[in-house]
Amino acid sequence: MTHIMILGSGFGALTAVREIRKAKIDAQITVVSPNTHLTYLPSLIWMPSGIRSAKDIDVDLSRFFAREKVHWHEGRVVSVSDNGRTVETDTGTLTNDHLIIATGGRYLKKLPGLAEHAIIPCEGAINGQIIHDRIRDMTGGTIALGFGTNPKEPQAVRGGPMFEFLFGIDTMLRQQGRRDRFKLVFFNGSERPGQRLGDRAVEGLLNEMRKRDVSIHIGAKPIRIEADKVVTEREDIPADLVLFMSGLTGPTWLDNTELPRSEGGFVQADETCRVVGWPNTYVVGDTGSYPGPSWLAKQAHQADLQAVAAVANIGDVLAGRDASHQFKSELVCIVDSVNKGILVFRNEKRAITLPSCRLFHWAKRYFEWHYLRAYRR
């Protein structure tokens, strides 16, 4: 029986488990991760308003692992060697026949003052709760929200959630009757923030900000964050609370390996999700750098699509065929505002943006329930 090892227990990793069992590949599956919990990160945007709490978006994977006959190895990855066949963790050394790397990325924190004076919302549910509590306790003031990228790999950005935090906080404050006491500010170094979503989406998002009386500061890069302001190349932006999503890079354990790296610090993959030059070793999700269109997203949906391709290629190899499945490049996003949502879809053939609608908010909540049902039952 072949042994497939999966590093990580996030979106791409769990989809890989499901795809292996769906394809009826006769394999022992080992998942390596620090714990058996999944945080459903797309729902973090609902924590400031109280629609979701940390408990609501935490999923215990123990029953899922048992049902899918997964051996879980508790530990953190330290190194990978022997073309992926050997994995060293802080709790022991493991071997495998096929490896899928899905340990996620990490946020760059080189911007001076970021760690001390700002909150990176998507680092976890703890930060979602902190944002909720901070805004709850404010009697008024300025909340500044922005995002950056990895200058060496511009695709490594997660800007969509920041639009959702911005619009969601605005809606929440209006529902509470407190919006007139707050100033909301959006800042970004680009003249066209959110360009990966498409030109029409960018215009729609900026128009939405104007309708909501959000102060827009774009086209000047932030150079530091202080206790009471964001300093950009052009101006100082006073702020009582700063939410900032920095660009992504690869996890620190990659520094202990000879894995091929992109300029931005990610594992270099080809169009089949195979690590370049490493047979039977694949990477999916935020850990990898992939060929594809400039708008290729760092999002859970894309990680799922990459996991589907990686497992299909393992199946090819086990059947004596060349790995032939290329991952699909597709961006699907509902930019939620607590009670409405803007739908954005993009693939290699078309880019679609549909205006704000209550139906899309409920569609996003339905998708959360549907997605997590496989892991909760």
N, C-alpha and C positions, 0 to 999 in steps of 0.2 A: 504494500500500500504506500502510495506516495505521501510525502509529508509537506503540507503547505503551511508556511508560517506567515502570519500577518502582524506587522508592527503597528500598534495603535488600536483604538476602539472608538474612533469617530465615524463620521458619515461614510467615507470611502471604505474603511475597514469593514464595517458592518454590512455594507452592500456586497462586498467581496464574499463574506461568509454566506450570505443568502444566495448569491449567484453560483457559488461552488455546489451548494446543496441542490439548487434548482437544476443545474446541469448534470446532476447525478455523477459527479466525478468521485471516484473511489479514493478518498483522501482522508488522512488525519489532519485536522486543522488545529493549529496552536495560535492563540492570540496573545500577544505580549503587550501589557499596558499596566499603568500604576494602580488602576482600580476598575471595578466593573460598573461604572456609571457613565451614561451619556448625558451631556448637557445639550439640550436642543437650542443651539445658539440663535437661530432665526427668530425665536420668540423673546429674546432679551429686550427687544424694542418695546415690548408691552409691560416691562417691569416698572418704569417710572410712573405709569398711570395706574398701576395696581391690577391690570387685567391678568397678569401672570406674576407669580412669586417664584422664588428659587425652587421650591418644592414642586411646583407645577411643571417645570421644564427639566427636572432631573428624572432619569429613567434608570432603574436598576436592571442591568443586563444579565443577571444570574440565571433567570429562567430561560431567557433566549439562548444563552450559551449551552445550557443543559439540553434544551429541546433540539438544538442543531448539533449536538455532540461535539462541542468545541472544548478543547483543553485550554484553560486560561492560565497563563504564567504571569504571576504578579511581579512586576519589575519595570525598571526604566532602561531604555536602550543606552548602552555605553559606546558600542562600536559594532560595525559589520565588516567582515573580511571574507577571504576565500571566494571572491565573486558572489558574495551573498549567502554562501552556504553556512557560514558561522556567524552567530549573533551573540555578542557579549552583553549581558545585562548586569545591573548592580546586584542581582540575586542569583547569578549563575550563567554559564555558557551553554548555548543551545545550537543545534544543527538542523538543517532542513534540505529539502529537494527543490522547493520553489519558494521564493520570498516576495511578499508584497509590502512595500514600505508605505505607511499611511499615518505617520506620527504628527502631521500638521506642520504649520510654520510657527514663527514667533514674530512679535511686533518689534520693529526697530525703535530704540529709545535714545537715539543720538541727539535729538532736539533738546538743547539746554532747557532745563526746568520742567520737562515733560513729566518725569517721575514724581517730582515734588508738588507740582501745581496743577496737574490735569488728571483726568480720569480717562483711561482707554476702555470704552464701554464693553467691547466684545472679548475682553480677557476672561470673562466668566460671570456667573450669576452673582458673585459677591459684589462686583462692580455695579451690576444692575440694581442691586439693593441699595448700594451707597448713593447712586444717582436719585433713586426714589426718595430716600431719607433726606438728602441734601435739599432737594426742591421742596419737599413737604415742609421743611423747617425754615425756608426762606420767606420773608415777608415781601420781598420784591428784589429788584436788581437786574443785572445783565448776565445772561447765559450765552456763552460763545461756543459754537460747534464747528468743527472742521475736520479735514482729513488730509493725509499726505500719502506719498508713495515711496517706493524704493527707487532712488535715482538711477541705479544700475539695472533695474528691471521694472519699467513703468507699469507692466501688467500686474505687479504684486501690490495691489491696492484693494481695500475693501471699503468703498465709499458709500455704497447703497444704504447700509444701516444708519449712516449718519444723517442722510436725508430723512429716514424714518424716525430717528430720535428727534430731529428738529420739528417735523410736522406733528409728531405725536405729542411732544411737550407743548406745542402751541395749542393743539386741540384740548389737551388736558387742562391747561390753565384757563382756557375759555369756558370749559365745562364747570370749572371751579369758581368762575367769576373773578379770577385774579389776573387775567392777561394784561390789563391796563397797568399793573404794577411792575411788569417785567419788560425788558428789552431783549429780543432774541437776535443773535448775530450769527451769520454764516460766513466763514472765511476759508479760502483755498488759494493755493499758489497758482493754479491754472486759470486762464481766461475762460475755459470751457469745462468746468468741473462735472464729472460724470460722463465724459465723452465716450467711454466704452459702451454706454447704454444707447448711443446714437444721437444725432443732431436734434431730432424731434424731441427726444426724451430730455435732453439738456434744456431746451427752450421751455418745455413743460414744467420742469422742476424749478427753473428760475422764475417763471411766471407764478408758480404756486407760492414761492417765497414772497414775491411782491404782493400777492393777494392777502397773505397772512401778515403783512407789515414786518417782515424780517429784514434786518439791515444786512446788505450783501457787500462783502469785501473780498473780491477775487482779483487774481492777476499779480499778487505780491506774496512771495513765499514767507511763511513764518520763520523767524530766526531764533526766537526763544520765547518761553512762557514764564511770566513772573507771577507773583502772588495775586496781583490785581490787574493783570493785563496780558494780552498777546502782542508781542512785538514782531512786526513784519518788515520786509524790506522798504515799505513805503510809509507805514504809519504805526501808531500804537492803538490797540483796541482795548479799552477798559473792559474788565470782566470780573464778576464775582464767582462764577463757576465756569470752568473750561472742560469741554468734552472733546477729545481729539483721538482720531483713529490714525495711527501712524502706518507707514508702509510695512510690508512683510518681508521676511527673509527665512532661510532654512533654520531648522533646530540646531542647537549648539553641538549635539552629539556628532553631527556630520564632520566636525573638525578632527575627530579621532579616526576618520576613515580615509580610504583612497577613492571613494565614490566620486565620479565626475561631477563637477559643479558648474552651474551657470555663473555669469558675472554677478548676478544678484544674490548668489549663495544657496541656490536650490539644487536638488539632484537633477542632473540632465537626463531627460527621457526622449525617446523617439515617438513617432506617431502611434505606435502600438502600446505605449506606456512602459516599454522595456527600458531599463537603465542602459544607457549607451555603453557598449562594450562589456556588459555584465550579463551573461546568459542566465535565463531562468530567474532573473531579478527584475521586479517591476516597482513602479512608484505611482501613486494616485493621490489626488487632492493637493493640498497646499504645500506639501513637501517637495513637489516636483516643478521643473521648468519644462514646458512642452512646446513643440512646434505648433503653429496655428495662427489664426487671425489676431490682430493687435488688440481686439476687444475680449480675448479669451479670459473668462472670469475665474477669480478665486472664490468659488461659492460651493455650497453643499451639492447642488444639482450637478455641477460639472465634475465634482469628485465622484459622484455616483456613476456618471457616464464613463469615467475613466476606469472605475472598478469593474464595470461590465466588460469593457474591452480587455483589461488585464486577465480576468478569469477566462474569457473566451480564448485568449492566446495560450494560457496554460493548458486548456483543453486541447488546443491544436498540437502543442508540443507533445503532450502525453499520447496523442493519437498518431504521432510520427509525421505531422505536417509542420510546415513553416508557420510561424505566428503571422496571421494575416489580418486581424481585426484592428482597425484604427478607431480611436475614440471619436465620438461625435462632439463637435464644437457647438455649444448651444447655451444661450443665456436666457434664463427665465426669472423674472423678478416682479413681485408686487411691492411697490413702495407704499407702505402702509402709514396711515395717519390716525390710528386708533379707531376711527369710525368709517373711514373710506380707504380706497387704495388706487394707485395708478399701476396698470399692467404694462410691463416692458418685456418684449420677446425679441430675441435676435439669434439668427443662425447665418450660415454662409450665403443664403439666398435672399433673406429679407430682414427688415427691422421694423417692429410694430410697437407703437405706444398708444394705449387707450386711456382716455381721460379718467379723472378721479370718479370713483363710483363705490357705493356702499357694498355692492355685490362682491367686489374684489377683496374687501376687508374680510367678509365672511368666507370667501373662497380660501383665503390664506389660513384662517382658523380651521377650516375643514381639512385642508391639506396637512396641517400640523397633527390633527387627530388621526388622519389616515396613515401618515408616515410612521407615527410612533406606535400605532396599534400592533405592528409586527413585533415590536420589542417589549411591549407592556403585557401582552396576553400570556 
